C-alpha cells in the first residue's frame, strides 16, 4: 500500500495529527506516571532531614540505601513485569504494580527504624510498572506520534519531580513523614482508577514484519541504545546522590527545611519556561544531539559549581540550571529510545532502559550516602561531575536519529 501522502493530501494531514484517542491515551498515561512518581519523589527532599528521628537513621549510608532501595527492586523486576504484561495484558499488570507500591508506602509509613523504612522503599519499588506503562503508550499510538507521547510522559516525570521539591517540605511540616508515605499509597491507589476509568483500551495494532525479534542480549549490547541507557543511569544516579546532601546544604546556607519551597518554587517555574525552547528546537529541527550535548554539559557545570558554591544565592542559581537540564533530558531520553529501538524489540528496549534508570536511582542513593559519610558532600558532587563528563563523550558519538531509526542492531565485533 502506498503511503498516505501518495494517496490523498487530506488523509496525510489527518495522519500528521494525533487522533482524539491517541491524545487521550497520552494525557492519561502521563497523568498515571505523574501520580505514581509524585508519590515517589515527595520523599526525596525531606527524608534525609527526617531520618535521624528513626532508630539507625543517623547512618548516612543507610539513609542513602533507604532513598535508593526502590531503585534496586525496580531494576530487578522491570523486565519481568514487562514480560508478564505481554502475556496477561497491560492494565492488570499495571494495577498489580500500583497495589504493591501502595503496600510498600503503608509499610514505610509505619517505620520507627531505618530498616523498616528500607523494606518499605524496596516494596514500593517492587511495583515496577514503568516499562509496562511505556509499552501501553506504544500500543495506543501510531509510530508517527509515539515520540510525542513519550515526550509527554518524560516531561510529566520532570514536572512532578520539580513539583515534589516545592510541596514536600510544606507537606512534611503539616503531616510528617508517615503522612507523606500514606499519601504516596493513596496516590498509587488513585492511579488504578485512572487505569480502568480513563486510559483507552488497546485498539491499535502494529505489524512489525516477519522474522524473529532481536534477542535481549542484542538489545543490551546495542551501541546506540547503550548511550541512552548510560545517560538515564547517570542522570538518576546524580539526582538521587545530590538529594542525600542538598537539603542539609540549604539548611546550612540559612534556609530552614519548612521554607525550602521559597527556593524551589521560583526555580521550578523558571526552569520549566527555560526547558521549552530547547525541546521544541530538538523536535522541530531534529537536533536532539545538539540539545543533549548542551544539557549534559550544563549538568557537568552544575556538579562542579556545587563543590564550590555554598551560599544560598549560589545554590539557588545552581538548582535552576540543574532543573532546566534535568527536565530537558528527562523529556528527551525515553522519546529517543522509542525512536532508536528496532520496532520488533521496542518493548525489550524500554524494559532495559527503565531497568538502567532504576539501577541509577539505587546506585545514587548508595553512593551518595557512602561518599557523604566518609568523604563529605564535595565527593558526591565530584562523582556527579565525572559521570556527566563520561556521558558528554558518549553523546558526542551519537548517530543522527533518523539514521539510527532504520539501522540494524550494532554490537561489538566480538559479541555473540
Secondary structure, DSSP 4 states (H G I P E B T S, - for coil): ---HHHH-HHHHHHHTS--HHHHHHHHHHHHHHHHHHHHHHTTHHHHHHHGGGSBTTT-HHHHHHHHHHHHHHHHHHHHHHHHHHHHH-HHHHHHHHHHHHHHHHHHHHT-SBHHHHHHHHHHHHH---HHHHHHHHHHTS-HHHHHHHHHHHHHHHHHHHHHHHHHHHHHHHHHHHHHHHHHHHHHHHHHHHHHHHTSPPP-------SSPPPPHHHHHH-HHHHHHHHHHHHHHHHHHHHHHHHHHHHHHTT--GGGTHHHHHHHHHHHHHHHHHHHHHHHHTT-HHHHHHHHHHHHHHHHHHHHH--SHHHHHHHHHHHHHHHHHHHHHHHHHHHHHS-GGGHHHHHHHHHHHHHHHHHHHHHHHHHHHHHH-HHHHHHHHHHHHHHHHHHHHTPPPHHHHHTPPP---TT--
